[in-house]
Amino acid sequence: MIPIEFLWLMLVAIFGIIGMVRGLWKELGVTTILALSLFALRFGWDKVGASIVQAVPGSASAETIAAAYFSVTLLFVTFIAYEGVSLAFPIKTMTGIGKAVLGLPGGLLNGYLIVGTIWDVVADADYFGLSVPFGSAGTEVAISQTLTRLHGVLLSYSPNSFLNEFMLLFLGIIFLLIIVLK
């Protein structure tokens, strides 16, 4: 069994590959939407999160409800940002190797924002109590009990832990102004 953080890092790498195909100008448009959406999600959770937790019937913990709130909403926003009409950053359109080289960091940034946020909230929810087979004996171990030190270090740099919501707002507004005022 590989450590869970390698799964999350591979998902970020996949977004990097997507960025190589799409190009930097489209990736920065998605970054704008993601930064503003993450600000709204975090600001909204701070204001009404306790009310949402109280309104949900059952025995789900606040962390589990927060993980569902962030994950479902962020995945929906990501789908719309990538598949809908995308904002295009006002830079020269490139093709070939230049498009791939410049698109990689944009895709990795988007992967960091998307996957890093979902990773953080799912880890806070103790991976929803999921268990995985461990070894050839068939015993099952909870994912939250097999975490490494690298997992903790990487989580401390996730967007929810590392970036202030107002940094996300600032980034989103600056990118949006650049797009609008081109």
N, C-alpha and C positions, 0 to 999 in steps of 0.2 A: 504494500500500500504506500503510495506516495503522500507526502504531506499536502494538506488541503490548499496551502498557499500557492502551490504550483498550478493547481487548477485555475485559481483566480488570476495568476500572472499570465497564464496561457490565454485566458479570455481577453485580457488587456492587449496581448500581442495580436490576437485576431482583429481587434479594432485598429491596431497599427497597420495591418495588411489591408483592411478596408480603406483606411486613409490613403494608402499608396495607390489604390485603384481610383478613388474618388477625386483626389487632389486636395491641396491645401485650402483653396478658396471655398469649397463646399464644406470641408471639415470645420473651418472657423465659423461658418454660418451655424452649424450644429452646436459648436461650442458656445455660441452666443445664447442659443435657446436653452442649452443645458445649464449654463451658469445662472440664468435668470430663473429657470425652473427650480434648481436646487435652492436658490435663495427663497423662493416662494414656499417650497416644501418645508424647509427648516423654520422659516418665520411662522408659517401656518401651524406647524407642530408645536412650536413654543407657545402659541396663543390658544389653540384649541385641542391640543393633544390629550390633556387630562379629561376633557369632555368626551372625546372619542373613546377613550379607554373605558369610561364609565358607561357609555351608551352601548358598548358591545356586550351582548349577553355571553355567559359562559365563563370558563375558568382560564381564558388566555391571559398571559402576562402582558404588562405594558410594553415590554421589549418585543414580544411577538407581534402585537398590534402595530407598533411602530415599524417593525420590519416589513409587515404587509403593506402598510401605508406608503412607505418610501419605495419599496420594490415595485409594487404594481403601478403606482403613479409614474415612477421614473421609467419603467419599461414602456408604458404607454406613450409618454412624451418622446422617448428615444425612437420608437417605431414611427411616430408621426414626423419627427424631425428628419429621419433618414428617408422615409418613403413618401412624404408629402412634398409640397412645394418647398424647396430648401432655399434658405437665404444664401446668397453668394457674396463672399467677401470681395471687395473691389481691388483685386490684384490681377496681374496679367495671367491669363490662362496659359498653362504650360502643357506640353505633351511629352511622352517618352520618359526618360530616366529622371528628368527634372521634376516632373509631376510626382513620380514615386518617391524621390528623395525628400521633397518638401511635404508631401502628404503624410509620410510616416510619423513625424512628430505631432501633426494635427490629429491623426487617428489615435496615437498613444495618449494624447491629452484627453480626448473624448472617452477612451477606454478607462483611463484613470478616474474620470468624473463618474462614469456610469458604473463600472464594475467595482471601483473602490467604495462608492457609496453603498451599493447593495451588499458588498462584502462586510462592511462595517456594521450595518444594521442586522444582518443575518448572524454575524458573530456575537453581537450583543444579545440576540435571542437564543444563544447557545445552539445555533444551527438547528433550531426547532426540535431538538432532542433526537435527531436522526442518528441511527446506528449503522455501522458498516461492518462487513466481515473482516476479521483480523486473523491472519495466519491461515494455515491449512487445517486447523482443528475445527473451524466453523464457528468459533466464538464471535460474538458481536460486541463492538466497542462503540460508545458514543463518540461522534466526531469531536465534540467539545473536550473530550478527555485525551485526545491524541495530538493536541496542538504543540508546536515547537516554539522556541524563543524567536525564531525568524518571523513567525506568524504575528507575535505581539509587536515586534519592531515595525513590521510593514503596516500593521493596523494603526500604529501611532501616526503614520503619514497618510492615512486615508483622508478623503475630502471632508468627511464629517468631523474628524478629529483635528486635522491640520489647518484647514481653511475656515476662516471666520465667515459667517454668512454675508457680512458686508463686503468682504473681499470678493465674493462671488457676484454680488450686486454691482460692485465697481467694475469688475471684468466684463460682465454682461452689458452694462450700459456703455462702456467705452467701445466694445465691439459693435454694439447696435448703432451708436452714433457714427462710427466709421462706415458702416454699411449704408445708413440712411443719407449721410452727407457726402458720399462719394463724389 
